Amino acid sequence: MSTKWNSSKIQIELSTLCNIYLLQLSPKRESKLFCRYRHNNHPYLILQPIKEEQILDHPAIYLFHDVVSNSDVEQIKSLASPKVC
């Protein structure tokens, strides 16, 4: 069984999550959020761990910093732009 994703439905869901993030969290909830370096004992990641930031606790939303370089982002965008309607 395949799930057909509607891009507008995804945009609405992401917008809802972003709006939740923008709400003021209580100090108790905010105190449970964290930032850390994640490496999962992987040899490459031990040398250069991923920067992980927990944005929201429920639902769990994380932001990963410096995972893809700016030049890689530009290359992905240029490859994707002919296929985007």
C-alpha positions as CSV (number, residue, x, y, z in Angstrom):
1,M,0.0,0.0,0.0
2,S,1.5,3.3,-1.1
3,T,0.9,6.6,0.6
4,K,0.3,9.5,-1.7
5,W,1.7,12.8,-0.3
6,N,0.1,16.0,-1.2
7,S,2.6,18.9,-1.1
8,S,0.0,21.3,0.3
9,K,-0.7,18.8,3.1
10,I,3.0,18.6,4.0
11,Q,3.3,22.4,3.9
12,I,0.3,22.7,6.3
13,E,1.8,20.1,8.7
14,L,5.2,21.8,8.6
15,S,3.6,25.2,9.1
16,T,1.7,23.9,12.2
17,L,4.9,22.5,13.7
18,C,6.7,25.8,13.1
19,N,3.8,27.7,14.7
20,I,4.0,25.4,17.8
21,Y,7.7,26.2,18.0
22,L,7.0,29.9,17.9
23,L,4.7,29.7,20.9
24,Q,6.3,30.6,24.2
25,L,7.3,27.5,26.0
26,S,6.9,27.4,29.8
27,P,10.2,27.6,31.7
28,K,9.7,24.0,32.9
29,R,9.4,22.6,29.3
30,E,12.2,24.9,28.1
31,S,14.5,23.6,30.8
32,K,14.2,20.0,29.3
33,L,15.4,21.0,25.9
34,F,19.1,20.5,25.1
35,C,21.9,20.9,22.6
36,R,24.6,18.2,22.1
37,Y,27.2,16.8,19.8
38,R,25.9,13.4,18.5
39,H,28.4,10.8,17.3
40,N,26.8,7.4,18.1
41,N,30.3,5.9,18.3
42,H,30.7,6.1,14.5
43,P,34.4,6.6,13.7
44,Y,33.7,9.5,11.3
45,L,31.3,11.2,13.6
46,I,33.6,10.9,16.6
47,L,36.1,13.1,14.6
48,Q,33.3,15.5,13.5
49,P,30.1,15.0,15.5
50,I,26.8,16.3,14.4
51,K,25.4,19.4,16.3
52,E,21.9,18.5,17.5
53,E,19.5,21.0,19.0
54,Q,16.2,19.9,20.5
55,I,13.6,22.6,19.5
56,L,10.5,21.1,20.9
57,D,9.9,18.2,23.3
58,H,6.4,17.1,22.2
59,P,6.3,16.3,19.3
60,A,10.1,15.8,19.4
61,I,11.6,18.2,16.9
62,Y,15.4,18.4,16.4
63,L,17.5,20.8,14.4
64,F,20.8,19.6,13.0
65,H,23.5,22.2,12.4
66,D,26.3,22.1,9.8
67,V,25.3,18.8,8.3
68,V,25.3,19.9,4.7
69,S,27.7,22.6,3.4
70,N,26.4,25.7,1.6
71,S,28.0,24.6,-1.6
72,D,26.2,21.2,-1.4
73,V,22.9,23.0,-0.8
74,E,23.4,25.1,-3.9
75,Q,24.3,22.0,-6.0
76,I,21.2,20.2,-4.7
77,K,19.0,23.2,-5.5
78,S,20.4,23.5,-9.0
79,L,19.9,19.8,-9.7
80,A,16.3,20.0,-8.3
81,S,15.2,23.2,-10.0
82,P,14.5,21.7,-13.4
83,K,12.3,19.1,-11.8
84,V,10.3,21.4,-9.6
85,C,7.0,22.6,-11.2
